[in-house]
């Protein structure tokens, strides 16, 4: 399983005593490192000397509060380290253990000489994640908007996690803010599961066993693309 998360707008600044960012030590350094360096120079050179902490501690918005990485048991933390990646306007993709500074750079930003970040990252992220884009992999996607548009697998089954409020009569209303909370809970349950999901049906089973109301459906006209709708009745 590859579990993709968005970054959070809310970030906790690391202590000033912490070490600074080492671009060579971050995930996918060979592929994504050069653009990371260019972006730091272009948007905020002070980030090169800012204190860092693991991404799991820096990201502190609604999704990450619900994920509550710090309270996960050791086995779930190992699964998170091996299987979770966070999309980012500054880093492209980063692991939860990667040490990063607090920053502000949304994926829809434009940078002089590079254009939009989404377009700049797209081919590089595809290259970095090529080994995950295979039939034997399962991608569970908790990203949204521009972050999700940067990369979608061409071969691996993908389950997009969404959240809706079920209204009287059966119609569904998107709940944008609480969707972050829902995705954080889904991510936590997948990390806590006795076995990592290998098929879309496994994702549904784990979510249902956690007490959530959810439905799994194939995306019309797309092979190996699914939606997992978590419903608030």
C-alpha positions in Angstrom: 0.0 0.0 0.0 1.1 3.5 -0.8 -0.9 6.0 1.3 -0.8 9.6 -0.1 -1.7 12.6 2.1 -1.9 16.3 1.4 0.2 18.8 3.4 -1.6 20.9 6.1 -1.9 24.6 6.0 -1.2 24.6 9.7 2.4 23.8 10.6 4.3 23.7 13.8 7.6 25.5 13.7 10.4 23.3 15.0 12.6 24.4 17.9 15.4 26.8 17.0 17.8 24.3 18.4 16.9 21.7 15.8 19.2 20.9 12.8 18.7 22.5 9.4 17.4 20.8 6.3 19.6 18.4 4.5 18.3 18.1 0.9 20.4 15.0 0.3 18.8 13.2 3.2 15.2 13.7 2.1 13.1 11.0 0.3 13.7 10.9 -3.5 16.7 13.3 -3.2 18.2 12.3 -6.5 15.0 13.0 -8.5 13.4 15.8 -6.5 16.3 17.4 -4.8 17.4 19.8 -7.6 14.0 21.4 -7.8 13.7 21.6 -4.0 16.9 23.6 -3.9 15.8 25.9 -6.7 12.5 26.6 -4.9 14.1 27.4 -1.6 16.4 29.9 -3.3 13.4 31.4 -5.3 10.8 31.7 -2.6 12.5 31.8 0.8 16.3 31.4 1.1 15.9 31.5 4.9 14.4 28.0 4.8 17.9 26.7 4.1 19.0 27.7 7.7 15.6 27.2 9.5 15.3 24.5 12.1 13.7 21.2 11.1 11.7 18.4 12.6 10.1 15.2 11.1 7.3 16.0 8.7 4.9 14.1 11.0 5.6 16.8 13.7 5.6 19.8 11.4 2.3 19.1 9.7 -0.3 19.9 12.4 -3.6 20.6 10.7 -7.0 18.9 11.0 -6.0 15.7 9.1 -2.8 15.3 11.1 -4.5 15.9 14.4 -6.9 13.0 13.6 -4.0 10.8 12.3 -2.2 11.5 15.6 1.0 9.9 14.5 2.7 10.3 17.8 0.2 8.0 19.5 0.4 5.2 17.0 1.9 1.9 18.3 5.4 1.0 17.0 4.2 -1.3 14.3 1.9 1.3 12.9 4.7 3.9 12.9 6.9 1.5 11.0 4.1 1.1 8.4 3.7 4.8 8.2 7.4 5.3 7.6 7.4 2.7 4.8 4.1 3.5 3.2 3.0 7.1 3.7 4.0 10.1 1.5 2.9 13.7 1.8 2.4 15.8 -1.3 3.9 19.3 -1.1 4.4 22.4 -3.1 8.0 22.8 -1.8 9.2 19.2 -1.6 7.1 17.4 -4.2 6.7 14.3 -2.1 8.1 13.7 1.4 8.0 11.0 4.0 6.7 11.5 7.5 10.2 10.9 8.9 11.9 13.5 6.6 13.2 16.5 8.5 11.7 19.7 7.1 11.2 23.3 8.3 7.9 24.9 8.6 7.0 26.6 5.3 4.2 28.1 3.2 4.0 27.2 -0.5 0.7 26.0 -2.0 0.7 23.8 -5.0 -1.1 26.4 -7.1 1.6 29.0 -6.6 3.6 30.3 -9.6 7.3 30.7 -9.4 9.3 32.9 -11.8 11.1 30.8 -14.3 9.2 27.6 -13.4 5.5 28.4 -13.9 3.0 26.7 -11.7 4.4 24.3 -9.1 1.9 21.5 -10.1 3.3 21.6 -13.7 6.9 21.7 -12.5 6.5 18.8 -10.2 4.4 16.5 -12.4 7.1 14.8 -14.4 9.5 14.6 -11.5 7.0 13.0 -9.1 6.0 10.5 -11.8 9.6 9.5 -12.1 10.1 9.3 -8.3 7.0 7.1 -7.9 7.4 4.9 -11.0 8.3 1.9 -8.9 4.9 2.2 -7.1 2.9 2.4 -10.3 2.4 -1.3 -10.9 -0.5 -3.8 -10.7 0.8 -5.3 -7.5 0.6 -1.9 -5.6 -2.4 -0.3 -4.1 -2.6 3.5 -3.9 -4.9 5.0 -1.3 -5.3 8.7 -2.1 -6.3 11.2 0.6 -5.1 14.2 -1.4 -7.4 16.7 -3.1 -7.4 19.4 -5.6 -4.1 20.4 -7.2 -2.1 18.0 -5.1 -4.0 15.0 -6.5 -3.6 16.3 -10.0 0.2 16.2 -9.8 0.3 12.4 -9.9 -2.2 9.6 -10.4 -1.0 6.0 -11.1 -1.4 4.7 -14.6 -1.3 1.0 -13.6 -1.7 0.6 -9.8 -5.3 0.5 -8.5 -6.1 3.8 -6.8 -8.8 4.4 -4.1 -9.7 8.1 -3.7 -11.0 8.9 -0.2 -13.9 11.3 -0.1 -16.3 12.6 2.5 -20.0 13.5 2.2 -22.9 14.4 4.4 -26.0 12.4 3.5 -29.0 14.7 3.3 -32.7 13.7 3.6 -33.8 12.1 0.4 -30.4 10.5 -0.2 -28.5 13.4 -1.9 -24.9 14.0 -0.8 -23.2 17.2 0.2 -19.5 17.7 0.2 -18.1 18.6 3.6 -14.8 20.2 2.7 -13.4 21.0 6.2 -14.5 17.8 7.9 -13.2 15.8 4.9 -9.8 16.5 6.3 -10.8 15.0 9.6 -12.3 12.0 7.8 -9.3 11.4 5.7 -7.1 11.6 8.8 -9.2 8.9 10.5 -9.2 6.7 7.4 -5.4 7.0 7.2 -5.0 6.1 10.9 -7.2 3.0 10.6 -5.3 1.8 7.6 -2.0 2.1 9.6 -3.5 0.4 12.6 -5.0 -2.6 10.7 -3.6 -6.0 11.4 -2.7 -6.3 7.7 -2.1 -3.5 5.2 -4.8 -3.5 2.5 -3.9 -5.0 -0.8 -7.1 -4.5 -2.7 -9.8 -1.8 -2.8 -12.2 -4.1 -1.0 -9.7 -4.4 1.9 -9.8 -0.7 2.4 -13.5 -0.7 2.7 -13.5 -3.6 5.1 -11.0 -1.8 7.4 -13.0 1.4 7.4 -16.3 -0.4 8.1 -14.7 -2.4 10.9 -13.6 0.9 12.5 -17.3 2.0 12.7 -17.4 4.4 9.7 -20.2 4.4 7.2 -18.6 4.0 3.8 -19.3 2.9 0.2 -16.8 1.7 -2.4 -17.4 2.2 -6.1 -15.5 1.9 -9.3 -14.9 5.1 -11.2 -16.9 4.9 -14.5 -14.7 4.7 -17.6 -11.5 4.2 -15.7 -9.6 0.9 -15.1 -8.5 0.3 -11.5 -9.8 3.6 -10.2 -12.2 3.6 -7.2 -13.8 6.0 -4.8 -14.3 5.4 -1.1 -17.1 7.6 0.1 -17.3 8.1 3.9 -20.8 9.2 4.8 -22.1 11.3 7.7 -25.8 10.5 8.0 
